[in-house]
Amino acid sequence: MTKIIPLSVLIFLVLYSKGSGETKCLLIQNPEKHAKTDSIGNNCQNVRIVFYNTENLFDPYEDTAKQDHEFTAKGIRHWTYSRFQVKLCHLAKTLIASGTREPPEIIGLCEVENRYVLNKLVYETPLKKFPYRILHRESPDPRGMDVALLVRKDRTQVLDNKFLTVIFPFDTTLRTRDILYAKLLLNKADTLHLFVNHWPSRLGDYQETHKKRIYVASVLRKAVDSIVAADRHPCILIMGDFNDGPEDESLLRVLGARPRFDPADTNGLVNLMWNKMHHPDEGTLKYRGEWNILDQFIVSGWLITGRGHIHTTEKDAHIFRPGFLLEPDDKFFGSKPSGTYSGPKYIGGFSDHLPVWLDIHCH
């Protein structure tokens, strides 16, 4: 599963000036030539898709309409503009490194506060060299956490997009993140129906949070069923931080994401991360010494058959874990993601989650 990280192509520098308090990230191109990504024909190229939980990508300004005071200079996190800039540099470095010769064509994000932080990431870091379009809407989440999608306009056309608001029938006062839906045309070859998710957290009473994730799974299932009803053989990709593992009820039973592809059911859903659960040292989040796979890719069976113009397999789904995203786990041994914070203490790392990436092949 080890991937050669293209750090020989891209070198990042994070520069901090004590006098001005300004932090800048610079991207230096290495003139060394590297092999091109796999492609067939002039216009039909493979597409790399990345999902990344950014771990609290907040701006340092207080928004009285949100519960974001902790991420201000006077809050318990002592979140300053300089720390915010370092965070942006770290995220840009990670996203660019997760690509091949260039950054991924499609990037799903969660734990972003607003359009302002997305604009800063896309237009004021080395990502600005690439023509990303931002898909985002302010969600009703009380802390202001949103999902977003970055799509390279030179490789992917957005045909449609919308946001699914989740209203819990057992308590209509509760609020959570939207589910982002986008209908994309990849390389003018085929249509991909894509969903970006960030399901309710496990913090607090498990039964209460479990009930929320079960309901969000049912909302997503209905959206998938509507696509299947309208399109005989849809290519569907569901990605996100589900706060549940592949074996949990919400994903396995309610959403119906199976561990293996059934050729007799090309519209069934398949969880491409299932086989990674059997590796004790592999996961996207480490909690109390145990790795968990909460960030996942789920696809429709038709996308696996290879009968359309685009396809993928479980071997094309990976957890991105270069050394710079990890730090020693002194308490539980081994390594763990290098997060921005450890409790209330500022560490200055990248995120407490590791990204996941998937290649979709074109033919």
C-alpha positions in Angstrom: 0.0 0.0 0.0 3.0 2.2 0.3 2.9 5.1 -2.2 6.0 6.9 -3.5 5.3 10.5 -2.5 6.2 13.0 -5.2 8.2 15.2 -2.8 11.0 15.1 -5.3 8.8 17.2 -7.6 7.4 19.6 -5.0 9.3 21.2 -2.2 7.4 23.3 0.4 8.8 25.9 2.6 6.9 27.5 5.5 8.4 30.9 6.2 7.6 32.8 9.4 8.6 36.4 10.0 8.6 37.2 13.7 8.6 40.9 13.0 5.5 40.9 10.9 3.8 37.8 12.3 3.3 36.7 8.7 3.5 33.2 7.5 4.0 32.3 3.9 4.2 28.9 2.1 6.3 28.7 -1.0 6.3 26.0 -3.6 9.6 25.3 -5.3 9.5 23.3 -8.5 12.2 20.7 -9.0 13.4 20.5 -12.6 13.7 16.7 -12.5 11.4 15.0 -15.0 9.0 12.3 -13.9 6.8 9.9 -15.6 3.3 11.0 -16.6 0.2 9.6 -15.0 -1.5 6.7 -16.9 -3.7 7.9 -19.7 -5.3 6.5 -22.8 -5.7 8.8 -25.7 -5.3 12.6 -25.6 -8.4 13.4 -23.5 -9.0 10.3 -21.5 -6.8 10.4 -18.4 -7.1 8.8 -15.0 -8.7 10.9 -12.3 -7.4 11.1 -8.7 -9.9 11.8 -5.9 -8.9 12.7 -2.4 -10.9 13.1 0.8 -9.4 14.9 3.8 -10.8 15.8 7.2 -8.8 19.0 7.8 -9.3 19.0 11.6 -10.9 22.4 12.4 -10.0 24.6 9.5 -11.3 27.7 11.2 -10.5 31.4 10.6 -9.3 33.3 13.7 -12.4 35.6 13.7 -15.3 35.1 16.0 -18.7 34.6 14.4 -21.5 35.3 16.8 -23.8 33.1 14.8 -21.6 30.1 15.5 -20.0 28.3 18.4 -16.5 29.1 17.3 -15.1 31.2 20.2 -12.5 28.5 21.0 -10.9 29.1 17.6 -10.1 32.8 18.2 -7.0 34.5 19.8 -8.8 34.8 23.1 -10.4 31.3 23.0 -8.9 28.2 24.7 -7.1 27.3 21.5 -5.4 30.7 21.2 -6.1 30.4 17.4 -4.2 33.2 15.7 -3.9 34.3 12.1 -0.3 33.0 12.0 -1.4 29.6 13.2 -4.2 29.7 10.6 -1.7 30.5 7.8 0.6 27.6 8.9 -2.5 25.3 8.8 -3.3 26.4 5.2 0.3 25.7 4.2 0.2 22.2 5.7 -3.1 21.4 4.0 -1.8 22.6 0.6 1.4 20.6 1.0 -0.7 17.5 1.8 -3.1 17.9 -1.1 -0.4 18.5 -3.7 1.7 15.6 -2.4 -1.3 13.3 -2.6 -1.5 13.8 -6.4 0.8 12.4 -9.0 2.5 15.0 -11.3 -0.1 17.5 -10.3 -2.6 17.8 -7.4 -5.8 15.7 -7.5 -8.5 16.5 -9.9 -11.2 16.2 -7.2 -10.8 17.0 -3.5 -13.5 16.5 -0.8 -13.0 18.3 2.5 -14.7 18.4 5.9 -14.3 20.4 9.0 -14.0 23.7 7.1 -15.7 26.7 8.6 -16.7 28.9 5.7 -16.0 30.1 2.2 -13.3 32.4 3.5 -11.0 29.6 4.6 -11.6 27.8 1.3 -10.7 30.9 -0.7 -7.5 31.3 1.3 -6.6 27.6 0.7 -7.4 27.6 -3.0 -6.3 31.1 -4.0 -3.5 32.0 -1.6 -1.4 28.9 -1.3 0.5 27.0 -4.0 -2.9 25.4 -5.0 -3.6 28.7 -6.8 -1.5 27.4 -9.7 -4.4 25.0 -10.5 -7.9 25.9 -11.7 -10.0 24.7 -8.8 -13.7 25.4 -8.5 -15.1 25.5 -5.0 -18.5 23.9 -4.2 -19.6 24.9 -0.7 -22.6 26.1 1.3 -22.9 27.2 4.9 -24.4 24.3 6.8 -26.6 24.5 9.9 -24.0 22.8 12.0 -23.8 24.8 15.3 -20.0 25.0 15.3 -20.0 26.1 11.7 -18.3 22.9 10.3 -19.0 22.3 6.6 -18.2 20.0 3.8 -16.8 21.2 0.5 -15.6 20.0 -2.9 -12.7 21.3 -5.0 -13.0 20.4 -8.6 -10.3 21.1 -11.3 -12.1 22.9 -14.1 -9.6 21.8 -16.7 -10.3 18.1 -16.1 -13.9 17.9 -14.7 -17.1 19.6 -15.6 -19.8 20.2 -12.9 -23.2 19.4 -14.4 -25.2 19.8 -11.2 -24.8 20.1 -7.5 -26.9 20.5 -4.4 -26.8 20.2 -0.6 -29.0 17.7 1.3 -30.0 19.2 4.7 -30.5 16.6 7.4 -33.5 17.2 9.8 -33.8 14.6 12.5 -37.4 13.5 13.0 -36.8 12.5 16.6 -35.5 16.1 17.4 -36.0 18.8 14.8 -33.9 21.2 16.9 -30.7 19.2 16.3 -28.4 20.4 13.5 -25.6 18.7 11.6 -23.6 19.0 8.4 -25.2 18.9 5.0 -24.4 16.1 2.5 -22.9 17.6 -0.7 -24.0 16.1 -4.0 -22.3 16.8 -7.3 -22.9 15.4 -10.8 -19.6 15.5 -12.6 -18.5 14.8 -16.2 -15.0 13.3 -16.0 -12.7 13.9 -19.0 -15.8 14.2 -21.2 -16.0 10.4 -20.9 -18.7 9.6 -18.3 -20.9 10.9 -15.5 -20.0 10.5 -11.9 -22.5 11.0 -9.1 -20.5 12.1 -6.0 -21.5 12.6 -2.4 -19.3 14.3 0.3 -20.2 13.4 3.9 -19.3 14.3 7.5 -21.6 12.3 9.7 -22.3 13.2 13.4 -19.5 12.7 15.9 -19.2 9.9 18.4 -18.6 12.3 21.2 -21.1 12.0 24.0 -23.6 9.3 24.6 -23.0 6.6 22.1 -26.7 5.6 21.7 -27.7 9.1 20.9 -24.9 9.7 18.4 -25.5 6.2 16.9 -29.1 7.1 16.2 -28.0 10.3 14.4 -25.7 8.4 12.1 -28.3 5.8 11.4 -30.7 8.5 10.2 -28.1 10.3 8.1 -27.3 7.0 6.4 -31.0 6.6 5.6 -31.1 10.1 4.0 -28.1 9.2 1.9 -29.6 5.9 0.9 -32.8 7.6 -0.4 -30.6 9.9 -2.5 -28.7 7.0 -4.0 -32.0 5.1 -4.7 -33.3 8.2 -6.6 -30.2 8.2 -8.8 -30.5 4.5 -9.5 -34.2 4.9 -10.4 -33.4 7.6 -12.9 -30.2 6.0 -14.4 -30.0 2.4 -15.2 -26.3 2.0 -14.6 -25.0 5.0 -12.5 -21.4 5.5 -11.5 -21.7 6.6 -7.9 -18.9 7.6 -5.5 -19.6 8.2 -1.8 -16.8 9.6 0.3 -16.4 11.2 3.7 -15.7 10.9 7.4 -18.6 8.7 8.5 -17.6 8.5 12.2 -18.4 4.8 11.8 -16.3 1.9 10.4 -17.2 -0.3 7.4 -18.7 -2.9 9.7 -21.0 -0.6 11.6 -24.8 -0.7 11.2 -25.1 2.7 9.6 -22.8 1.8 6.7 -23.3 -1.9 6.3 -27.1 -2.3 6.9 -28.7 1.1 6.4 -26.6 2.4 3.6 -26.0 -1.1 2.3 -22.2 -0.7 1.6 -21.1 -4.3 1.2 -17.6 -5.7 1.6 -17.4 -7.2 -1.8 -18.7 -6.6 -5.3 -21.6 -8.8 -6.4 -21.6 -9.1 -10.3 -25.3 -9.9 -10.1 -26.0 -6.5 -8.5 -24.2 -3.9 -10.5 -26.2 -1.1 -8.7 -25.3 -2.3 -5.2 -22.8 -0.3 -3.1 -19.3 -1.6 -2.3 -17.1 -0.3 0.5 -13.6 -0.1 -1.0 -12.0 0.3 2.5 -13.3 -3.0 3.9 -10.1 -5.0 3.3 -8.0 -2.4 5.2 -9.7 -3.2 8.5 -7.7 -6.4 8.9 -4.4 -4.5 9.3 -3.9 -3.4 12.9 -1.4 -0.7 12.0 -3.6 0.9 9.3 -6.3 3.5 9.6 -7.3 7.1 9.1 -7.6 8.1 12.8 -5.9 6.7 15.9 -7.9 6.7 19.1 -6.6 5.4 22.4 -3.9 3.4 20.6 -6.2 1.8 18.0 -6.4 2.7 14.4 -9.9 3.3 13.0 -11.1 3.6 9.4 -13.6 6.4 9.5 -12.7 8.0 6.2 -13.9 5.8 3.4 -14.7 5.5 -0.3 -17.9 3.6 -1.3 -18.9 3.1 -4.9 -21.7 1.6 -7.0 -21.0 -1.8 -8.5 -21.3 -0.5 -12.0 -18.2 1.6 -11.4 -16.3 -1.6 -10.7 -17.5 -3.6 -13.7 -15.4 -1.7 -16.1 -18.2 -1.8 -18.7 -18.6 2.0 -18.8 -16.1 4.6 -19.8 -14.7 4.9 -16.2 -14.0 2.3 -13.6 -12.1 1.6 -10.3 -11.3 -1.3 -8.0 -10.6 -1.8 -4.3 -6.9 -1.8 -5.1 -7.2 1.8 -6.3 -8.3 3.0 -2.8 -5.6 4.0 -0.4 -4.8 5.7 2.9 -2.3 8.5 2.3 0.4 8.2 5.1 3.7 9.8 4.2 6.1 10.4 7.0 5.4 14.1 7.3 1.8 13.5 8.3 2.8 11.2 11.2 4.5 11.6 14.6 5.6 9.1 17.3 2.8 7.8 19.6 4.7 8.0 22.9 1.8 6.7 24.9 0.6 3.8 22.8 3.7 3.2 20.7 4.0 3.2 16.9 2.9 6.4 15.1 -0.2 8.5 14.9 -1.4 11.4 12.7 0.4 14.7 13.5 -2.6 16.9 14.5 -2.9 20.6 14.9 -3.7 20.2 18.6 -3.2 17.5 21.2 -6.1 18.3 23.5 -5.9 22.1 24.1 -2.1 22.1 23.4 -1.0 23.5 20.1 1.2 21.1 18.2 1.3 22.8 14.8 0.8 19.5 12.8 -1.4 18.8 9.9 -4.6 17.0 11.0 -5.7 14.2 13.4 -7.0 12.3 10.3 -5.1 10.9 7.4 -6.4 11.6 3.9 -7.7 8.8 1.6 -7.3 8.7 -2.1 -8.8 6.8 -5.0 -7.9 6.5 -8.7 -10.7 6.3 -11.3 -9.5 4.9 -14.6 -10.7 6.1 -18.0 -10.9 3.8 -21.1 
